[in-house]
Every structure is written in C-alpha cells, then in structure tokens.
Amino acid sequence: MSSKDFKQKFFVGIEDDVTNLSLKYGDPINVLPKDTKQFIFWGLGGDGTIGANKAAIKTLGIEANMEVQGYFS
C-alpha cells in the first residue's frame, strides 16, 4: 500500500496482461511441519481411479506407517 503505483482495483494470483491490475507476490509460504508429506492423486470417477487412489492412500498408511487422510469430491 505504500507503493508508488498503488491500485484501487487489483488481482492476486493471476498474471493479468489485459488490464495490468495484477499485483506481484513473493514465494509461497510453507506452514507445514518439515516431516509432513503431501500427495495429490487425480481421478475422474467412474473409471476406477477413485478406488485406485483410495487403495494407494490406504497402502501408504499401512506400509509406510503414516497417518493419512483422503478427500474425494
């Protein structure tokens, strides 16, 4: 807000090359503990990927002795 090119209207998170209302932002901040691991599994549903992803998450929990959780939508 103390910048010389202060903008009343702006966008954060996208590069807007049409209106030039994008604000620059720094590197992402990781607030997770260092020993936390994250995995993202993608699936469309109806093609077996939901079941396969569920099985992979369970396997990680059992074989790697990890606390796991999954969210499916």
Distance bins in CASP14 RR format, pairs under 12 A and 6 or more apart:
PFRMAT RR
TARGET T0000
AUTHOR 0000-0000-0000
RMODE 2
METHOD distances of the structure
MODEL  1
1 7 0 0 0 0 1 0 0 0 0 0 0
1 8 0 0 0 0 0 1 0 0 0 0 0
1 10 0 0 0 0 0 1 0 0 0 0 0
1 23 0 0 0 0 0 1 0 0 0 0 0
3 10 0 0 0 0 0 1 0 0 0 0 0
3 23 0 0 0 0 1 0 0 0 0 0 0
3 24 0 0 0 0 1 0 0 0 0 0 0
5 20 0 0 0 0 1 0 0 0 0 0 0
5 21 0 0 0 0 0 1 0 0 0 0 0
5 22 0 0 0 0 0 1 0 0 0 0 0
5 23 0 0 0 0 1 0 0 0 0 0 0
5 24 0 0 0 0 0 1 0 0 0 0 0
6 21 0 0 0 0 0 1 0 0 0 0 0
6 23 0 0 0 0 0 1 0 0 0 0 0
7 16 0 0 0 0 0 1 0 0 0 0 0
7 19 0 0 0 0 0 1 0 0 0 0 0
7 20 0 0 0 0 1 0 0 0 0 0 0
7 21 1 0 0 1 0 0 0 0 0 0 0
7 22 0 0 0 0 1 0 0 0 0 0 0
7 23 1 0 0 1 0 0 0 0 0 0 0
7 24 0 0 0 0 0 1 0 0 0 0 0
8 21 0 0 0 0 1 0 0 0 0 0 0
8 23 0 0 0 0 0 1 0 0 0 0 0
9 16 0 0 0 0 0 1 0 0 0 0 0
9 19 0 0 0 0 1 0 0 0 0 0 0
9 20 0 0 0 0 0 1 0 0 0 0 0
9 21 1 0 1 0 0 0 0 0 0 0 0
9 22 0 0 0 0 0 1 0 0 0 0 0
9 23 0 0 0 0 0 1 0 0 0 0 0
10 16 0 0 0 0 1 0 0 0 0 0 0
10 19 0 0 0 0 1 0 0 0 0 0 0
10 20 0 0 0 0 1 0 0 0 0 0 0
10 21 1 0 1 0 0 0 0 0 0 0 0
10 22 1 0 0 1 0 0 0 0 0 0 0
10 23 1 0 1 0 0 0 0 0 0 0 0
10 24 0 0 0 0 0 1 0 0 0 0 0
10 25 0 0 0 0 0 1 0 0 0 0 0
11 17 0 0 0 0 0 1 0 0 0 0 0
11 18 0 0 0 0 0 1 0 0 0 0 0
11 19 0 0 0 0 1 0 0 0 0 0 0
11 20 0 0 0 0 1 0 0 0 0 0 0
11 21 1 0 1 0 0 0 0 0 0 0 0
11 22 1 0 1 0 0 0 0 0 0 0 0
11 23 1 0 0 1 0 0 0 0 0 0 0
11 24 0 0 0 0 0 1 0 0 0 0 0
11 25 0 0 0 0 0 1 0 0 0 0 0
12 21 0 0 0 0 1 0 0 0 0 0 0
12 22 1 0 0 1 0 0 0 0 0 0 0
12 23 1 0 1 0 0 0 0 0 0 0 0
12 24 0 0 0 0 1 0 0 0 0 0 0
12 25 1 0 0 1 0 0 0 0 0 0 0
12 26 0 0 0 0 0 1 0 0 0 0 0
13 21 0 0 0 0 0 1 0 0 0 0 0
13 22 1 0 0 1 0 0 0 0 0 0 0
13 23 0 0 0 0 1 0 0 0 0 0 0
13 24 0 0 0 0 1 0 0 0 0 0 0
13 25 1 0 0 1 0 0 0 0 0 0 0
13 26 0 0 0 0 0 1 0 0 0 0 0
13 28 0 0 0 0 0 1 0 0 0 0 0
14 20 0 0 0 0 0 1 0 0 0 0 0
14 21 0 0 0 0 1 0 0 0 0 0 0
14 22 1 0 0 1 0 0 0 0 0 0 0
14 23 0 0 0 0 0 1 0 0 0 0 0
14 24 0 0 0 0 0 1 0 0 0 0 0
14 25 0 0 0 0 0 1 0 0 0 0 0
15 21 0 0 0 0 0 1 0 0 0 0 0
15 22 1 0 1 0 0 0 0 0 0 0 0
15 23 0 0 0 0 0 1 0 0 0 0 0
15 24 0 0 0 0 1 0 0 0 0 0 0
15 25 0 0 0 0 0 1 0 0 0 0 0
16 22 1 0 1 0 0 0 0 0 0 0 0
16 23 0 0 0 0 1 0 0 0 0 0 0
16 24 0 0 0 0 0 1 0 0 0 0 0
30 36 0 0 0 0 1 0 0 0 0 0 0
30 38 0 0 0 0 1 0 0 0 0 0 0
32 38 1 0 0 1 0 0 0 0 0 0 0
35 66 0 0 0 0 0 1 0 0 0 0 0
35 67 0 0 0 0 0 1 0 0 0 0 0
36 66 0 0 0 0 0 1 0 0 0 0 0
36 67 0 0 0 0 1 0 0 0 0 0 0
36 68 0 0 0 0 0 1 0 0 0 0 0
36 69 0 0 0 0 0 1 0 0 0 0 0
37 60 0 0 0 0 1 0 0 0 0 0 0
37 61 0 0 0 0 0 1 0 0 0 0 0
37 64 0 0 0 0 1 0 0 0 0 0 0
37 66 1 0 0 1 0 0 0 0 0 0 0
37 67 0 0 0 0 0 1 0 0 0 0 0
37 68 0 0 0 0 1 0 0 0 0 0 0
38 60 0 0 0 0 0 1 0 0 0 0 0
38 66 0 0 0 0 0 1 0 0 0 0 0
38 68 0 0 0 0 0 1 0 0 0 0 0
38 69 0 0 0 0 0 1 0 0 0 0 0
38 70 0 0 0 0 0 1 0 0 0 0 0
39 53 0 0 0 0 1 0 0 0 0 0 0
39 56 0 0 0 0 1 0 0 0 0 0 0
39 57 0 0 0 0 1 0 0 0 0 0 0
39 59 0 0 0 0 0 1 0 0 0 0 0
39 60 1 0 0 1 0 0 0 0 0 0 0
39 61 0 0 0 0 0 1 0 0 0 0 0
39 64 0 0 0 0 0 1 0 0 0 0 0
39 66 0 0 0 0 0 1 0 0 0 0 0
39 68 0 0 0 0 1 0 0 0 0 0 0
39 69 0 0 0 0 0 1 0 0 0 0 0
39 70 0 0 0 0 1 0 0 0 0 0 0
39 71 0 0 0 0 0 1 0 0 0 0 0
40 53 0 0 0 0 1 0 0 0 0 0 0
40 56 0 0 0 0 0 1 0 0 0 0 0
40 57 0 0 0 0 0 1 0 0 0 0 0
40 70 0 0 0 0 0 1 0 0 0 0 0
40 71 0 0 0 0 0 1 0 0 0 0 0
41 48 0 0 0 0 0 1 0 0 0 0 0
41 49 1 0 0 1 0 0 0 0 0 0 0
41 50 0 0 0 0 1 0 0 0 0 0 0
41 51 0 0 0 0 1 0 0 0 0 0 0
41 52 0 0 0 0 1 0 0 0 0 0 0
41 53 1 0 1 0 0 0 0 0 0 0 0
41 54 0 0 0 0 1 0 0 0 0 0 0
41 55 0 0 0 0 0 1 0 0 0 0 0
41 56 1 0 0 1 0 0 0 0 0 0 0
41 57 1 0 0 1 0 0 0 0 0 0 0
41 58 0 0 0 0 0 1 0 0 0 0 0
41 59 0 0 0 0 0 1 0 0 0 0 0
41 60 0 0 0 0 0 1 0 0 0 0 0
41 68 0 0 0 0 0 1 0 0 0 0 0
41 70 0 0 0 0 1 0 0 0 0 0 0
41 71 0 0 0 0 0 1 0 0 0 0 0
41 72 0 0 0 0 1 0 0 0 0 0 0
42 49 1 0 0 1 0 0 0 0 0 0 0
42 50 0 0 0 0 0 1 0 0 0 0 0
42 52 0 0 0 0 0 1 0 0 0 0 0
42 53 0 0 0 0 1 0 0 0 0 0 0
42 56 0 0 0 0 0 1 0 0 0 0 0
42 72 0 0 0 0 0 1 0 0 0 0 0
42 73 0 0 0 0 0 1 0 0 0 0 0
43 49 1 1 0 0 0 0 0 0 0 0 0
43 50 1 0 0 1 0 0 0 0 0 0 0
43 51 0 0 0 0 1 0 0 0 0 0 0
43 52 0 0 0 0 1 0 0 0 0 0 0
43 53 1 0 0 1 0 0 0 0 0 0 0
43 54 0 0 0 0 0 1 0 0 0 0 0
43 56 0 0 0 0 0 1 0 0 0 0 0
43 72 0 0 0 0 1 0 0 0 0 0 0
43 73 0 0 0 0 0 1 0 0 0 0 0
44 50 0 0 0 0 1 0 0 0 0 0 0
44 51 0 0 0 0 0 1 0 0 0 0 0
44 52 0 0 0 0 0 1 0 0 0 0 0
44 53 0 0 0 0 0 1 0 0 0 0 0
44 72 0 0 0 0 0 1 0 0 0 0 0
44 73 0 0 0 0 0 1 0 0 0 0 0
45 51 0 0 0 0 1 0 0 0 0 0 0
45 52 0 0 0 0 0 1 0 0 0 0 0
45 53 0 0 0 0 1 0 0 0 0 0 0
45 54 0 0 0 0 0 1 0 0 0 0 0
45 72 0 0 0 0 1 0 0 0 0 0 0
45 73 0 0 0 0 0 1 0 0 0 0 0
46 52 0 0 0 0 0 1 0 0 0 0 0
46 53 0 0 0 0 0 1 0 0 0 0 0
46 72 0 0 0 0 0 1 0 0 0 0 0
47 53 0 0 0 0 0 1 0 0 0 0 0
48 54 0 0 0 0 1 0 0 0 0 0 0
48 55 0 0 0 0 0 1 0 0 0 0 0
48 56 0 0 0 0 0 1 0 0 0 0 0
48 72 0 0 0 0 0 1 0 0 0 0 0
49 55 0 0 0 0 0 1 0 0 0 0 0
49 56 0 0 0 0 0 1 0 0 0 0 0
49 72 0 0 0 0 0 1 0 0 0 0 0
50 56 0 0 0 0 0 1 0 0 0 0 0
50 57 0 0 0 0 0 1 0 0 0 0 0
50 70 0 0 0 0 0 1 0 0 0 0 0
50 71 0 0 0 0 0 1 0 0 0 0 0
50 72 1 0 1 0 0 0 0 0 0 0 0
50 73 0 0 0 0 0 1 0 0 0 0 0
51 57 0 0 0 0 1 0 0 0 0 0 0
51 58 0 0 0 0 1 0 0 0 0 0 0
51 59 0 0 0 0 0 1 0 0 0 0 0
51 70 0 0 0 0 0 1 0 0 0 0 0
51 72 0 0 0 0 1 0 0 0 0 0 0
52 58 0 0 0 0 0 1 0 0 0 0 0
52 59 0 0 0 0 0 1 0 0 0 0 0
52 72 0 0 0 0 0 1 0 0 0 0 0
53 59 0 0 0 0 0 1 0 0 0 0 0
53 60 0 0 0 0 0 1 0 0 0 0 0
53 68 0 0 0 0 0 1 0 0 0 0 0
53 70 0 0 0 0 1 0 0 0 0 0 0
53 71 0 0 0 0 0 1 0 0 0 0 0
53 72 1 0 0 1 0 0 0 0 0 0 0
54 60 0 0 0 0 0 1 0 0 0 0 0
54 61 0 0 0 0 0 1 0 0 0 0 0
54 68 0 0 0 0 0 1 0 0 0 0 0
54 69 0 0 0 0 0 1 0 0 0 0 0
54 70 1 0 0 1 0 0 0 0 0 0 0
54 71 0 0 0 0 0 1 0 0 0 0 0
54 72 1 0 0 1 0 0 0 0 0 0 0
55 61 0 0 0 0 0 1 0 0 0 0 0
55 62 0 0 0 0 0 1 0 0 0 0 0
55 63 0 0 0 0 0 1 0 0 0 0 0
55 68 0 0 0 0 0 1 0 0 0 0 0
55 70 0 0 0 0 0 1 0 0 0 0 0
56 62 0 0 0 0 0 1 0 0 0 0 0
56 63 0 0 0 0 0 1 0 0 0 0 0
56 64 0 0 0 0 0 1 0 0 0 0 0
56 66 0 0 0 0 0 1 0 0 0 0 0
56 68 0 0 0 0 1 0 0 0 0 0 0
56 70 0 0 0 0 0 1 0 0 0 0 0
57 63 0 0 0 0 0 1 0 0 0 0 0
57 64 0 0 0 0 0 1 0 0 0 0 0
57 66 0 0 0 0 1 0 0 0 0 0 0
57 67 0 0 0 0 0 1 0 0 0 0 0
57 68 1 0 1 0 0 0 0 0 0 0 0
57 69 1 0 0 1 0 0 0 0 0 0 0
57 70 1 0 1 0 0 0 0 0 0 0 0
57 71 0 0 0 0 0 1 0 0 0 0 0
57 72 0 0 0 0 1 0 0 0 0 0 0
58 64 0 0 0 0 0 1 0 0 0 0 0
58 66 0 0 0 0 0 1 0 0 0 0 0
58 68 1 0 0 1 0 0 0 0 0 0 0
58 69 0 0 0 0 0 1 0 0 0 0 0
58 70 0 0 0 0 1 0 0 0 0 0 0
59 65 0 0 0 0 0 1 0 0 0 0 0
59 66 0 0 0 0 1 0 0 0 0 0 0
59 68 0 0 0 0 1 0 0 0 0 0 0
60 66 1 0 1 0 0 0 0 0 0 0 0
60 67 0 0 0 0 1 0 0 0 0 0 0
60 68 1 0 1 0 0 0 0 0 0 0 0
60 69 0 0 0 0 0 1 0 0 0 0 0
60 70 0 0 0 0 0 1 0 0 0 0 0
61 67 1 0 0 1 0 0 0 0 0 0 0
61 68 1 0 1 0 0 0 0 0 0 0 0
61 69 0 0 0 0 1 0 0 0 0 0 0
61 70 0 0 0 0 0 1 0 0 0 0 0
62 68 0 0 0 0 1 0 0 0 0 0 0
END
